[in-house]
Amino acid sequence: MANRDELIKDRGNIKWTSMMLAEHRGLLQQLEESARDVNPPVKSAEELAELAEQAAWALEQRRIVTISYWQNKRKQTTSGLIKQIDRRTQALMIVTECGGVSWIAAKTIFSFE
């Protein structure tokens, strides 16, 4: 059985939602979504160099990699083969297992496996 505070909190949301304007509900939904936003990773020169080495090795060995990266204020994950490394723009071209192609900037990468 839920404790009394949880019941009151839930009852309050149910009670007031029916009396809110559509704009208010939209603003509350935006607020909840923005609470899940993630800040982009901050990479040092050493971390970027290490990432470049790992990517070059995966490209050479034709290994499937899993990359977690930042996009649209969220943490995304993709898996696939690195087909190209653009050193000028510091981006990786990934071909996913379903055949899709993605370019991922090195500075947006959280982890590389």
C-alpha positions in Angstrom: 0.0 0.0 0.0 1.3 3.4 -0.9 2.1 5.8 1.9 -0.2 8.8 2.5 2.3 11.4 0.9 2.4 9.5 -2.4 -1.4 9.4 -2.5 -1.8 13.1 -1.8 0.8 14.0 -4.4 -0.8 11.8 -7.1 -4.3 13.0 -6.2 -3.1 16.6 -6.5 -1.8 16.0 -10.1 -5.0 14.2 -11.1 -7.2 16.8 -9.4 -5.6 19.9 -11.1 -4.9 18.5 -14.5 -8.6 18.7 -15.6 -8.8 22.4 -14.7 -5.6 23.4 -16.5 -5.5 25.2 -19.8 -3.9 23.3 -22.7 -1.1 25.9 -22.7 -0.3 25.1 -19.0 -0.2 21.3 -19.7 2.1 22.0 -22.6 4.4 24.1 -20.5 4.5 21.4 -17.7 5.3 18.8 -20.3 8.2 20.9 -21.7 9.5 21.4 -18.2 9.5 17.7 -17.5 11.3 17.0 -20.8 13.9 19.7 -20.2 14.6 18.0 -16.8 16.0 15.0 -18.8 18.4 17.2 -20.8 22.0 16.2 -20.7 25.0 18.5 -21.0 27.4 17.8 -23.9 30.7 16.1 -22.9 33.8 18.2 -22.4 36.8 16.5 -23.9 40.5 17.5 -23.3 43.1 17.2 -26.0 44.4 14.0 -24.4 40.9 12.4 -24.4 40.4 13.4 -28.0 43.8 11.8 -29.0 42.9 8.6 -27.1 39.5 8.5 -28.9 41.3 9.0 -32.3 43.6 6.0 -31.5 40.7 3.8 -30.5 38.7 4.8 -33.7 41.7 4.2 -35.9 42.2 0.7 -34.4 38.5 -0.1 -34.8 38.7 1.1 -38.4 41.8 -0.9 -39.2 40.5 -4.1 -37.5 36.9 -3.7 -38.9 35.4 -4.1 -35.4 31.8 -3.3 -34.5 31.8 -0.5 -32.0 29.2 0.9 -29.7 29.3 4.7 -29.3 27.4 6.8 -26.8 27.2 10.4 -27.9 25.3 13.7 -27.3 22.7 14.8 -29.8 19.7 17.1 -29.3 20.3 17.5 -25.6 20.1 13.7 -25.1 22.5 10.8 -24.8 22.2 8.6 -27.8 23.8 5.2 -28.5 24.6 3.5 -31.8 26.5 0.4 -32.9 28.2 -0.3 -36.2 31.4 -0.2 -38.2 33.6 2.8 -38.6 34.0 3.4 -42.3 35.8 6.7 -42.3 37.6 9.1 -40.0 37.5 12.7 -41.1 40.5 14.3 -39.3 39.7 17.8 -40.6 36.2 17.9 -39.0 37.1 15.4 -36.3 34.1 13.2 -37.1 33.5 9.4 -37.5 31.4 7.9 -40.3 29.5 4.9 -38.8 27.6 2.4 -40.8 25.0 0.8 -38.5 24.0 -2.8 -38.5 20.8 -2.0 -40.4 22.7 -0.1 -43.1 22.2 3.5 -42.0 25.0 6.0 -42.1 25.8 8.5 -39.4 28.5 11.1 -38.9 29.4 11.6 -35.2 31.6 14.5 -34.1 34.4 13.3 -31.8 33.7 16.1 -29.3 30.1 14.8 -28.7 31.2 11.3 -27.8 30.7 10.1 -24.2 32.1 6.6 -24.5 33.5 4.3 -27.1 33.5 0.5 -26.8 
